[in-house]
Amino acid sequence: MPGFPTLIFEKAGEVAHISLDRPGALNSYNMQMRDDFSEALSAIQYDDEVRALIISGQGRAFCAGADLTEFGTAPSQVEARQVRWQRDVWGQLNGLRIPSIAAIHGYCMGSGMEIALLCDLRIATHDAVFAMPEVKLGMIPAAGGSQTLPRNCGASAALDLLLTGRRFGAEEALAMGLVTRTVAEDELESAAWSLAEDFCALPWPASGLVKQAIRDGMDLSLEDGLALEQRLAQVAYGA
C-alpha cells in the first residue's frame, strides 16, 4: 500500500482500513489529509476485491475537526474552507458501494463527526466525545453535516446540536441514533474488524445493492422507493 503523510492505508484480505494519522493535532483535517483521503478512497473505489472499509484515528482522537491553523494562511476563513473542500472527498465516501464503518474513540468533532456520519455504521468507545461547533465559529457545516445529522437524529435534535455546539458523549449519541453501538476502548478495533469481516462474508453484489437501495431511496417517495427496490432486486437475482 502507498504511504501517506496524514493517514495509514492498509488492506487485509477484502477489508480496507484508513486510519487518520496526525495524532499530534488530534487528527484534525487539513488540506494534505484531504488529498491523501481522496487518493485512498479512489484506490478503494477501483479495487474490486475490497468488500468493506474501516475508518479510524491514531492517538487520542478519531478526528477533532478541521485544522483551524490553516485559516491563518488564507485571506479569509471562507476561502480556506473552499480550498479544503475542492476535492469531493465526501462524495467519494458517500458514493462507495461497499459498507463503511467508523471506529470512533476520543474526540469526534466537526469534520470528524461529518466523516463518521458519511459512514454506514459507527462504533464508538464509551468515552468518545462528540460536537458540531461550526455555528459557534461563525460558519455552518461544509462536509455534509447539515444533511447527514438530521437524517440520523431528526431535525430538532440536529438543530439543538448545531445551534448550541455542545459536547455530548457516546451514550447520548447512541440514544439519538448517531452511533450504531458502543464498546469498551480495548474492544473497538476487534469489534470494527469483526463487523467488516462479517460484511465481507455476505454475497456480492447483494450487500452493495441493499446499501444503494437505502441510500438512494431515502429521498424518494415510498412509491418510487419501492420501484427502486424492485429494480435492484432484479439486478441481484440476475447476478
VOBA-1610 file (N, C-alpha, C; in pm, whole numbers, padded with zeros to 5 digits, always signed):
BEGIN
Met+00083-00118+00000Met+00000+00000+00000Met+00088+00126+00000Pro+00046+00232-00073Pro+00126+00354-00075Pro+00125+00422+00060Gly+00235+00494+00091Gly+00241+00568+00216Gly+00185+00708+00199Phe+00124+00761+00304Phe+00066+00894+00301Phe+00114+00973+00422Pro+00132+01103+00408Pro+00179+01185+00521Pro+00080+01192+00637Thr-00051+01184+00608Thr-00150+01212+00712Thr-00242+01096+00746Leu-00222+00982+00683Leu-00306+00866+00717Leu-00233+00737+00686Ile-00278+00631+00750Ile-00226+00497+00724Ile-00331+00422+00645Phe-00292+00369+00531Phe-00384+00298+00444Phe-00334+00155+00428Glu-00418+00061+00466Glu-00380-00080+00454Glu-00497-00161+00401Lys-00465-00276+00350Lys-00567-00368+00301Lys-00533-00507+00352Ala-00628-00569+00420Ala-00610-00704+00473Ala-00720-00790+00416Gly-00686-00873+00318Gly-00788-00952+00251Gly-00886-00861+00177Glu-01012-00870+00213Glu-01114-00790+00147Glu-01151-00665+00226Val-01077-00638+00334Val-01105-00521+00417Val-01000-00413+00392Ala-01046-00291+00363Ala-00958-00175+00354Ala-00969-00096+00484His-00857-00038+00527His-00855+00034+00654His-00782+00167+00634Ile-00852+00276+00662Ile-00792+00410+00660Ile-00787+00458+00804Ser-00668+00488+00854Ser-00653+00541+00989Ser-00592+00680+00981Leu-00665+00780+01026Leu-00616+00918+01025Leu-00494+00927+01116Asp-00388+00990+01067Asp-00259+00981+01136Asp-00192+01117+01152Arg-00260+01206+01223Arg-00198+01331+01270Arg-00222+01338+01422Pro-00171+01242+01496Pro-00205+01234+01639Pro-00166+01357+01719Gly-00058+01424+01678Gly-00018+01544+01750Gly-00116+01658+01736Ala-00198+01654+01631Ala-00302+01755+01608Ala-00440+01695+01627Leu-00448+01585+01702Leu-00575+01514+01726Leu-00645+01478+01594Asn-00561+01447+01494Asn-00610+01406+01361Asn-00700+01512+01297Ser-00672+01639+01325Ser-00750+01745+01261Ser-00731+01739+01110Tyr-00836+01775+01040Tyr-00844+01757+00895Tyr-00787+01880+00825Asn-00679+01861+00749Asn-00620+01971+00673Asn-00616+01938+00525Met-00557+02026+00446Met-00558+02007+00300Met-00478+01885+00257Gln-00367+01856+00327Gln-00291+01735+00293Gln-00373+01611+00321Met-00446+01610+00432Met-00531+01495+00462Met-00641+01482+00359Arg-00695+01596+00314Arg-00795+01591+00208Arg-00742+01518+00086Asp-00621+01554+00043Asp-00562+01492-00076Asp-00533+01343-00052Asp-00479+01311+00065Asp-00448+01172+00096Asp-00576+01088+00105Phe-00677+01143+00170Phe-00805+01074+00185Phe-00865+01046+00048Ser-00862+01146-00039Ser-00920+01131-00172Ser-00848+01021-00251Glu-00715+01019-00241Glu-00638+00917-00314Glu-00667+00777-00261Ala-00677+00764-00128Ala-00706+00633-00069Ala-00845+00586-00109Leu-00944+00676-00106Leu-01080+00638-00143Leu-01088+00600-00291Ser-01011+00667-00375Ser-01008+00630-00517Ser-00952+00489-00535Ala-00848+00457-00459Ala-00790+00322-00468Ala-00893+00218-00426Ile-00970+00248-00323Ile-01073+00155-00277Ile-01185+00142-00379Gln-01225+00255-00435Gln-01335+00256-00531Gln-01307+00167-00651Tyr-01181+00163-00694Tyr-01147+00088-00815Tyr-01086-00049-00786Asp-01091-00091-00660Asp-01039-00222-00623Asp-01158-00317-00605Asp-01178-00404-00700Asp-01293-00494-00697Asp-01283-00600-00587Glu-01168-00613-00524Glu-01152-00712-00418Glu-01205-00662-00284Val-01210-00530-00265Val-01248-00474-00136Val-01399-00485-00115Arg-01439-00535+00000Arg-01581-00554+00031Arg-01626-00477+00156Ala-01531-00415+00228Ala-01568-00336+00346Ala-01455-00238+00377Leu-01492-00125+00439Leu-01395-00021+00475Leu-01411+00015+00622Ile-01299+00027+00692Ile-01294+00078+00828Ile-01219+00210+00827Ile-01274+00311+00896Ile-01205+00439+00915Ile-01187+00460+01064Ser-01064+00487+01107Ser-01034+00507+01248Ser-00934+00621+01262Gly-00888+00646+01383Gly-00791+00751+01407Gly-00681+00706+01500Gln-00560+00756+01478Gln-00446+00725+01564Gln-00444+00816+01686Gly-00381+00771+01793Gly-00362+00856+01910Gly-00488+00870+01994Arg-00514+00993+02041Arg-00620+01017+02139Arg-00753+01060+02077Ala-00763+01057+01945Ala-00885+01108+01882Ala-00916+01035+01753Phe-01043+01034+01719Phe-01083+00994+01585Phe-01049+01109+01490Cys-01110+01225+01512Cys-01076+01347+01438Cys-01140+01463+01511Ala-01059+01561+01551Ala-01108+01673+01631Ala-01162+01787+01546Gly-01176+01766+01415Gly-01234+01869+01329Gly-01134+01924+01230Ala-01171+02035+01166Ala-01084+02099+01069Ala-00964+02163+01139Asp-00852+02166+01069Asp-00731+02227+01123Asp-00742+02379+01108Leu-00780+02445+01216Leu-00803+02589+01209Leu-00675+02668+01190Thr-00559+02607+01211Thr-00434+02680+01191Thr-00414+02717+01045Glu-00476+02642+00954Glu-00464+02675+00812Glu-00538+02801+00776Phe-00638+02839+00858Phe-00712+02960+00828Phe-00621+03082+00829Gly-00516+03079+00910Gly-00427+03195+00919Gly-00342+03215+00796Thr-00336+03117+00706Thr-00254+03130+00585Thr-00336+03169+00464Ala-00466+03192+00480Ala-00553+03228+00369Ala-00615+03365+00396Pro-00661+03435+00291Pro-00720+03568+00311Pro-00841+03567+00401Ser-00917+03458+00407Ser-01035+03453+00491Ser-01065+03308+00525Gln-01145+03287+00631Gln-01186+03152+00665Gln-01269+03091+00554Val-01351+03171+00487Val-01435+03120+00379Val-01349+03064+00267Glu-01246+03140+00226Glu-01159+03093+00118Glu-01081+02970+00161Ala-01038+02966+00287Ala-00966+02849+00336Ala-01053+02725+00329Arg-01178+02738+00367Arg-01270+02623+00360Arg-01294+02581+00216Gln-01309+02678+00125Gln-01334+02644-00015Gln-01218+02564-00073Val-01096+02604-00039Val-00978+02530-00087Val-00981+02388-00030Arg-01015+02377+00099Arg-01012+02245+00163Arg-01112+02149+00101Trp-01226+02200+00057Trp-01331+02111+00007Trp-01333+02099-00145Gln-01228+02149-00214Gln-01229+02145-00359Gln-01240+02003-00413Arg-01172+01910-00352Arg-01189+01770-00391Arg-01315+01716-00325Asp-01392+01641-00399Asp-01518+01591-00346Asp-01495+01463-00266Val-01417+01475-00159Val-01389+01359-00074Val-01517+01303-00016Trp-01607+01393+00025Trp-01730+01349+00089Trp-01820+01276-00009Gly-01823+01321-00134Gly-01898+01249-00237Gly-01837+01112-00263Gln-01704+01104-00260Gln-01637+00975-00277Gln-01676+00878-00167Leu-01673+00925-00043Leu-01704+00839+00071Leu-01851+00797+00068Asn-01938+00893+00043Asn-02081+00864+00039Asn-02117+00771-00076Gly-02041+00778-00185Gly-02073+00702-00305Gly-02015+00562-00310Leu-01939+00522-00208Leu-01880+00388-00210Leu-01989+00282-00213Arg-01969+00179-00292Arg-02067+00069-00299Arg-02057-00023-00180Ile-01941-00028-00117Ile-01918-00122-00008Ile-01961-00061+00126Pro-01994-00142+00225Pro-02026-00090+00358Pro-01903-00026+00422Ser-01923+00083+00493Ser-01815+00152+00562Ser-01845+00163+00710Ile-01741+00152+00792Ile-01754+00152+00937Ile-01661+00258+00995Ala-01715+00347+01077Ala-01632+00442+01152Ala-01607+00385+01290Ala-01481+00369+01326Ala-01441+00320+01458Ala-01394+00442+01538Ile-01477+00490+01628Ile-01459+00622+01690Ile-01412+00610+01834His-01308+00686+01868His-01266+00698+02006His-01221+00842+02029Gly-01216+00883+02154Gly-01169+01017+02185Gly-01258+01124+02124Tyr-01194+01228+02071Tyr-01268+01341+02015Tyr-01317+01310+01874Cys-01443+01339+01851Cys-01504+01325+01718Cys-01589+01451+01699Met-01529+01553+01639Met-01593+01683+01635Met-01587+01744+01495Gly-01683+01828+01464Gly-01682+01900+01337Gly-01665+01806+01220Ser-01559+01828+01143Ser-01533+01745+01026Ser-01520+01597+01062Gly-01468+01568+01181Gly-01457+01429+01223Gly-01593+01364+01236Met-01688+01438+01293Met-01823+01385+01306Met-01889+01371+01168Glu-01856+01462+01078Glu-01912+01453+00943Glu-01856+01332+00868Ile-01729+01303+00886Ile-01671+01181+00827Ile-01745+01059+00880Ala-01764+01055+01012Ala-01832+00940+01072Ala-01975+00926+01020Leu-02046+01038+01005Leu-02185+01033+00961Leu-02198+00991+00815Leu-02092+01006+00737Leu-02095+00959+00599Leu-02065+00810+00588Cys-02021+00749+00699Cys-02004+00604+00702Cys-02138+00538+00729Asp-02149+00412+00696Asp-02276+00341+00710Asp-02304+00300+00853Leu-02201+00259+00926Leu-02217+00221+01067Leu-02108+00290+01148Arg-02140+00320+01273Arg-02047+00390+01360Arg-02040+00318+01495Ile-01920+00273+01529Ile-01894+00212+01659Ile-01812+00311+01740Ala-01855+00339+01863Ala-01784+00438+01945Ala-01747+00378+02080Thr-01634+00420+02133Thr-01597+00382+02268Thr-01682+00461+02367His-01694+00409+02487His-01778+00472+02587His-01733+00613+02622Asp-01603+00641+02605Asp-01550+00773+02643Asp-01540+00870+02525Ala-01595+00836+02409Ala-01590+00924+02293Ala-01667+01054+02322Val-01618+01164+02264Val-01679+01296+02284Val-01712+01355+02147Phe-01835+01399+02131Phe-01883+01449+02002Phe-01922+01597+02014Ala-01915+01669+01901Ala-01963+01807+01896Ala-01964+01852+01751Met-02052+01948+01722Met-02057+02015+01592Met-02050+02166+01620Pro-01929+02222+01632Pro-01913+02360+01680Pro-01913+02468+01572Glu-01943+02434+01448Glu-01923+02529+01338Glu-02000+02660+01356Val-02126+02653+01397Val-02207+02775+01408Val-02147+02869+01513Lys-02094+02815+01621Lys-02032+02897+01724Lys-01907+02968+01671Leu-01850+02915+01562Leu-01733+02976+01499Leu-01772+03067+01383Gly-01902+03090+01366Gly-01948+03178+01259Gly-01960+03111+01124Met-01967+02977+01123Met-01975+02902+00998Met-02090+02803+01008Ile-02112+02728+00902Ile-02202+02614+00908Ile-02125+02492+00857Pro-02172+02372+00887Pro-02102+02253+00836Pro-02088+02259+00684Ala-01973+02214+00635Ala-01948+02218+00491Ala-01908+02082+00436Ala-01922+01978+00516Ala-01890+01842+00470Ala-02010+01751+00491Gly-02129+01810+00478Gly-02250+01729+00480Gly-02323+01725+00612Gly-02269+01786+00716Gly-02326+01772+00849Gly-02469+01822+00861Ser-02502+01929+00790Ser-02638+01982+00799Ser-02740+01888+00734Gln-02692+01793+00656Gln-02781+01698+00588Gln-02777+01560+00653Thr-02657+01513+00688Thr-02647+01379+00747Thr-02694+01377+00891Leu-02672+01487+00964Leu-02711+01490+01105Leu-02863+01472+01121Pro-02947+01556+01055Pro-03092+01535+01072Pro-03142+01404+01015Arg-03074+01348+00917Arg-03116+01219+00862Arg-03093+01106+00961Asn-03007+01129+01058Asn-02980+01026+01158Asn-03050+01050+01291Cys-03068+01176+01330Cys-03125+01202+01463Cys-03249+01289+01460Gly-03292+01334+01341Gly-03410+01418+01332Gly-03375+01566+01332Ala-03465+01648+01280Ala-03438+01790+01261Ala-03419+01864+01393Ser-03505+01840+01491Ser-03496+01915+01617Ser-03367+01884+01692Ala-03334+01757+01700Ala-03210+01720+01769Ala-03088+01775+01695Ala-03093+01773+01561Ala-02982+01827+01482Ala-02965+01976+01508Leu-03075+02050+01512Leu-03067+02193+01539Leu-03013+02220+01679Asp-03053+02138+01774Asp-03000+02152+01909Asp-02848+02140+01908Leu-02798+02038+01842Leu-02653+02015+01841Leu-02579+02122+01763Leu-02637+02167+01651Leu-02570+02265+01568Leu-02574+02406+01627Leu-02687+02444+01685Leu-02701+02580+01737Leu-02631+02598+01872Thr-02623+02492+01951Thr-02553+02504+02079Thr-02405+02469+02066Gly-02371+02381+01970Gly-02232+02337+01957Gly-02183+02259+02077Arg-02276+02212+02159Arg-02237+02148+02285Arg-02169+02013+02262Arg-02089+01975+02360Arg-02027+01843+02358Arg-02121+01741+02421Phe-02118+01620+02370Phe-02200+01514+02426Phe-02128+01380+02411Gly-02169+01285+02491Gly-02098+01159+02498Gly-02156+01049+02413Ala-02092+00933+02420Ala-02127+00821+02334Ala-02266+00766+02364Glu-02305+00766+02490Glu-02436+00709+02523Glu-02549+00797+02467Glu-02532+00929+02472Glu-02632+01017+02412Glu-02631+01001+02260Ala-02513+00988+02203Ala-02503+00966+02058Ala-02574+00837+02018Leu-02560+00733+02099Leu-02628+00607+02073Leu-02779+00624+02081Ala-02825+00694+02183Ala-02969+00714+02201Ala-03030+00794+02086Met-02952+00885+02028Met-03001+00968+01917Met-02988+00899+01782Gly-02921+00786+01777Gly-02902+00717+01650Gly-02781+00763+01573Leu-02690+00838+01638Leu-02570+00886+01569Leu-02458+00783+01568Val-02463+00688+01662Val-02372+00574+01655Val-02455+00447+01661Thr-02400+00342+01607Thr-02470+00214+01596Thr-02460+00132+01723Arg-02341+00138+01787Arg-02318+00063+01910Arg-02201+00125+01984Thr-02191+00097+02113Thr-02078+00143+02193Thr-02004+00023+02251Val-01873+00039+02267Val-01789-00069+02318Val-01682-00009+02410Ala-01617-00095+02487Ala-01503-00052+02566Ala-01387-00017+02473Glu-01299+00070+02521Glu-01190+00117+02436Glu-01105+00002+02383Asp-01079-00097+02466Asp-00993-00207+02422Asp-01065-00306+02331Glu-01194-00283+02307Glu-01270-00371+02218Glu-01298-00307+02082Leu-01262-00180+02066Leu-01302-00107+01945Leu-01246-00169+01818Glu-01117-00193+01816Glu-01054-00247+01695Glu-01112-00382+01657Ser-01123-00472+01754Ser-01173-00606+01724Ser-01319-00601+01681Ala-01399-00512+01741Ala-01540-00500+01703Ala-01553-00452+01560Ala-01472-00352+01522Ala-01479-00299+01387Ala-01435-00404+01284Trp-01326-00474+01313Trp-01277-00575+01219Trp-01372-00694+01208Ser-01431-00733+01321Ser-01526-00844+01318Ser-01647-00808+01231Leu-01696-00685+01246Leu-01810-00641+01165Leu-01772-00635+01017Ala-01653-00582+00988Ala-01608-00574+00849Ala-01596-00713+00787Glu-01544-00808+00862Glu-01530-00945+00812Glu-01666-01010+00790Asp-01764-00975+00876Asp-01900-01025+00854Asp-01955-00972+00722Phe-01929-00845+00693Phe-01976-00786+00568Phe-01910-00855+00448Cys-01782-00885+00462Cys-01710-00950+00352Cys-01766-01089+00322Ala-01824-01152+00423Ala-01879-01287+00405Ala-02015-01285+00336Leu-02075-01168+00323Leu-02206-01159+00258Leu-02193-01177+00107Pro-02294-01234+00043Pro-02289-01249-00103Pro-02282-01112-00172Trp-02200-01104-00272Trp-02187-00983-00354Trp-02255-01008-00488Pro-02334-00913-00542Pro-02343-00773-00502Pro-02458-00739-00409Ala-02521-00837-00345Ala-02639-00808-00263Ala-02611-00704-00155Ser-02494-00713-00088Ser-02464-00618+00019Ser-02451-00476-00035Gly-02391-00462-00153Gly-02380-00330-00213Gly-02513-00277-00262Leu-02598-00366-00313Leu-02727-00324-00365Leu-02822-00279-00254Val-02818-00347-00139Val-02907-00305-00030Val-02861-00170+00024Lys-02730-00145+00025Lys-02682-00012+00063Lys-02733+00093-00034Gln-02727+00063-00163Gln-02777+00157-00263Gln-02927+00182-00247Ala-03002+00076-00217Ala-03146+00090-00201Ala-03180+00186-00087Ile-03109+00175+00024Ile-03135+00262+00137Ile-03085+00403+00110Arg-02963+00415+00060Arg-02904+00547+00036Arg-02984+00626-00066Asp-03016+00565-00180Asp-03088+00637-00285Asp-03236+00652-00255Gly-03291+00558-00177Gly-03435+00562-00151Gly-03477+00659-00044Met-03382+00708+00038Met-03416+00796+00149Met-03487+00923+00104Asp-03453+00972-00014Asp-03508+01099-00060Asp-03620+01080-00163Leu-03666+00956-00179Leu-03774+00927-00273Leu-03906+00910-00200Ser-04015+00924-00273Ser-04144+00887-00217Ser-04145+00736-00195Leu-04239+00688-00112Leu-04245+00544-00088Leu-04269+00469-00218Glu-04354+00522-00304Glu-04382+00455-00432Glu-04256+00444-00516Asp-04181+00553-00527Asp-04058+00550-00607Asp-03951+00464-00539Gly-03949+00465-00405Gly-03853+00382-00333Gly-03880+00234-00355Leu-04007+00195-00357Leu-04041+00055-00382Leu-04003+00015-00524Ala-04020+00108-00618Ala-03981+00079-00757Ala-03830+00061-00767Leu-03756+00145-00694Leu-03610+00131-00691Leu-03571-00004-00634Glu-03636-00044-00526Glu-03606-00174-00466Glu-03630-00288-00565Gln-03738-00280-00640Gln-03767-00385-00737Gln-03661-00392-00846Arg-03615-00276-00892Arg-03511-00275-00996Arg-03382-00336-00943Leu-03345-00299-00821Leu-03221-00352-00763Leu-03234-00501-00731Ala-03354-00544-00691Ala-03375-00686-00665Ala-03356-00768-00792Gln-03402-00713-00903Gln-03382-00784-01031Gln-03235-00796-01066Val-03157-00690-01033Val-03013-00696-01055Val-02952-00808-00970Ala-02995-00815-00843Ala-02942-00919-00754Ala-02980-01058-00801Tyr-03104-01076-00844Tyr-03147-01208-00889Tyr-03077-01251-01017Gly-03043-01151-01098Gly-02981-01183-01226Gly-02830-01191-01220Ala-02774-01157-01100Ala-02629-01156-01089Ala-02572-01297-01092
//
